[in-house]
Amino acid sequence: MTPACPRCRTGEVLAVLRLPHAWTNASGKEVRVVSEVLLCARCDAGHPLVASFAPPYDPDRFVRALTAWIAGAPSPEPDERALRAEADAWYRGEL
């Protein structure tokens, strides 16, 4: 079964790009993490990579679309607000 998209909760995740990267925390230590960029059949319906999954299958078209998707993936940055909210929820015992 294809997992549901975490953005729209209804679409199918077609591909996951895992991006290893690092950032420096407040104490100056490097933190190595892996961020994921998802390709959803619904959220990303207009993307050429989604269209390349439809028949007729053309491997060259798929490779071009995949290469463009990877090249355009955003460099992940930590979301300080989300991190603070998660830490607060943890301290409240909600996680």
Rosetta silent file (secondary structure, phi, psi, omega in degrees, C-alpha in Angstrom):
SEQUENCE: MTPACPRCRTGEVLAVLRLPHAWTNASGKEVRVVSEVLLCARCDAGHPLVASFAPPYDPDRFVRALTAWIAGAPSPEPDERALRAEADAWYRGEL
SCORE:     score description
SCORE:     0.000 S_00000001
   1 L     0.000  134.857  179.279    0.000    0.000    0.000 S_00000001
   2 L   -76.911  132.081 -179.265    1.300    3.453   -0.927 S_00000001
   3 L   -67.768  150.920  176.854    1.637    5.765    2.091 S_00000001
   4 E   -74.321  148.596  178.452   -0.564    8.845    2.370 S_00000001
   5 L   -69.253  132.709  178.259    1.062   12.214    1.835 S_00000001
   6 L   -71.889  -16.289  178.766    1.791   14.013    5.141 S_00000001
   7 L   -80.603  -50.530 -174.983    0.920   17.370    3.505 S_00000001
   8 L  -106.428  -12.989  179.726   -2.547   16.642    2.125 S_00000001
   9 L    63.903    3.561 -179.441   -3.280   13.297    3.843 S_00000001
  10 L  -123.884  -27.563 -177.202   -5.068   12.103    0.701 S_00000001
  11 L   -80.634  169.749  178.093   -2.488   11.832   -2.066 S_00000001
  12 E  -100.061  136.466  176.329   -0.050    9.038   -2.709 S_00000001
  13 E   -78.902  118.154 -178.094    3.665    9.469   -2.101 S_00000001
  14 E   -92.191  -32.046 -177.869    5.347    8.599   -5.390 S_00000001
  15 E  -155.317  152.922  177.237    8.963    9.294   -4.437 S_00000001
  16 E  -131.057  125.085  175.782   11.058   10.350   -1.457 S_00000001
  17 E  -104.215  120.613  179.642   14.331   12.227   -1.783 S_00000001
  18 E  -100.835  121.079 -175.457   16.502   11.936    1.328 S_00000001
  19 E  -112.151  104.756  175.130   18.926   14.851    1.731 S_00000001
  20 E   -73.285  138.830  177.031   21.747   14.446    4.248 S_00000001
  21 E  -159.602  176.273 -179.379   22.984   17.743    5.622 S_00000001
  22 E  -139.415  154.500  173.849   24.348   19.317    8.773 S_00000001
  23 E  -144.459  163.133 -178.040   23.777   22.462   10.765 S_00000001
  24 E  -101.227  127.284 -179.177   25.385   23.982   13.835 S_00000001
  25 L   -82.191 -179.438 -174.855   23.347   24.066   17.040 S_00000001
  26 L   -61.693  -27.084 -179.911   23.373   26.823   19.672 S_00000001
  27 L   -89.627    5.315  176.357   26.349   25.273   21.501 S_00000001
  28 L    87.611    5.495 -179.712   28.399   25.254   18.295 S_00000001
  29 L   -90.799  144.135  178.307   28.240   21.509   17.676 S_00000001
  30 E   -77.055  133.548  178.396   27.519   20.115   14.240 S_00000001
  31 E  -115.329  119.580  179.131   24.244   18.196   13.995 S_00000001
  32 E   -95.850  128.315 -178.926   23.954   15.722   11.108 S_00000001
  33 E  -138.429  168.317  174.272   20.431   15.040    9.917 S_00000001
  34 E  -125.688  121.962  177.101   18.551   13.657    6.929 S_00000001
  35 E  -103.039  153.309  179.510   15.594   15.620    5.580 S_00000001
  36 E  -116.336  137.776  172.484   13.019   14.216    3.212 S_00000001
  37 E  -114.062  121.188 -176.559   11.419   15.866    0.195 S_00000001
  38 E  -100.414  148.698  173.039    8.274   14.038   -0.897 S_00000001
  39 E  -112.537  114.010 -176.722    6.654   13.873   -4.311 S_00000001
  40 E  -106.285  136.523  179.571    2.869   13.555   -3.933 S_00000001
  41 L   -60.246  -30.507 -178.651    0.537   12.571   -6.758 S_00000001
  42 L   -93.249  -53.797 -176.318   -1.958   15.210   -5.590 S_00000001
  43 L   -62.435  -35.627 -175.379    0.124   18.056   -4.104 S_00000001
  44 L  -109.631   29.179 -173.931    2.662   17.962   -6.930 S_00000001
  45 L   -54.755  -30.910 -178.394    0.248   17.034   -9.733 S_00000001
  46 L   -84.165   -4.094 -177.443    1.652   19.699  -12.063 S_00000001
  47 L   -76.676  137.591  179.863    5.252   18.537  -11.710 S_00000001
  48 H   -57.591  -28.649  179.618    6.752   16.818  -14.780 S_00000001
  49 H   -66.731  -37.823  177.156    8.014   13.962  -12.595 S_00000001
  50 H   -63.149  -43.855  179.491    4.443   13.072  -11.582 S_00000001
  51 H   -62.924  -28.883 -177.963    3.418   13.054  -15.244 S_00000001
  52 L   -71.600  -13.085  176.695    6.314   10.718  -16.045 S_00000001
  53 L   -79.040  -18.444 -176.775    4.681    8.000  -13.905 S_00000001
  54 L   -81.611  147.529  176.877    1.684    7.869  -16.288 S_00000001
  55 L   -67.257  154.344   -3.585    1.644    5.549  -19.296 S_00000001
  56 L   -77.164  141.766 -176.742    3.148    5.311  -21.775 S_00000001
  57 L   -74.795  126.583  178.512    6.341    4.893  -19.777 S_00000001
  58 L  -124.400  104.412 -176.480    9.320    6.674  -21.300 S_00000001
  59 H   -56.607  -36.674 -179.951   12.538    6.020  -19.355 S_00000001
  60 H   -65.773  -43.188  177.984   14.282    9.040  -20.878 S_00000001
  61 H   -62.930  -40.942  179.143   11.444   11.385  -19.878 S_00000001
  62 H   -62.344  -47.258 -178.833   11.444    9.872  -16.377 S_00000001
  63 H   -62.621  -42.724  178.277   15.212   10.337  -15.947 S_00000001
  64 H   -61.974  -44.557 -179.433   15.062   13.956  -17.153 S_00000001
  65 H   -67.216  -40.006  179.446   12.175   14.745  -14.790 S_00000001
  66 H   -65.161  -43.924  178.869   13.849   12.956  -11.868 S_00000001
  67 H   -61.764  -42.086  178.574   17.132   14.773  -12.439 S_00000001
  68 H   -65.702  -39.759  179.646   15.342   18.143  -12.558 S_00000001
  69 H   -63.402  -45.065 -179.894   13.396   17.321   -9.363 S_00000001
  70 H   -64.127  -44.387 -178.949   16.584   16.380   -7.491 S_00000001
  71 H   -63.798  -30.623 -178.067   18.430   19.481   -8.730 S_00000001
  72 L   -91.928    1.502 -179.031   15.557   21.731   -7.621 S_00000001
  73 L   -64.302  133.874 -178.101   15.179   20.236   -4.144 S_00000001
  74 L   -70.089  147.304  174.213   15.475   22.952   -1.501 S_00000001
  75 L   -72.871  117.918 -175.577   18.382   22.932    0.899 S_00000001
  76 L   -68.196  138.826  175.803   16.765   21.969    4.205 S_00000001
  77 L  -126.520  143.994  178.681   17.069   24.365    7.100 S_00000001
  78 L   -65.307  140.650  177.964   15.918   23.676   10.652 S_00000001
  79 L   -95.263  101.546 -175.128   12.580   25.244   11.538 S_00000001
  80 H   -60.356  -39.144 -179.810   13.242   26.897   14.895 S_00000001
  81 H   -65.413  -42.846  179.399    9.530   27.474   15.619 S_00000001
  82 H   -65.063  -39.134  178.586    8.656   23.839   14.936 S_00000001
  83 H   -64.182  -44.578  177.718   11.571   22.709   17.107 S_00000001
  84 H   -62.658  -42.004 -179.997   10.468   24.950   19.989 S_00000001
  85 H   -64.333  -40.270  178.868    6.856   23.753   19.670 S_00000001
  86 H   -68.110  -40.576  177.546    7.954   20.124   19.732 S_00000001
  87 H   -63.550  -42.512  177.813   10.210   20.711   22.752 S_00000001
  88 H   -61.763  -42.203  178.365    7.364   22.472   24.585 S_00000001
  89 H   -63.858  -37.514  178.983    5.008   19.580   23.796 S_00000001
  90 H   -65.367  -45.253  178.986    7.620   17.137   25.084 S_00000001
  91 H   -63.395  -30.920  177.415    8.013   19.077   28.353 S_00000001
  92 L   -79.313   -6.433 -179.718    4.233   19.099   28.760 S_00000001
  93 L    82.552   19.327 -177.503    4.208   15.307   28.343 S_00000001
  94 L   -89.272   -7.983  178.892    2.282   15.388   25.064 S_00000001
  95 L  -111.856    0.000    0.000    4.866   13.385   23.096 S_00000001
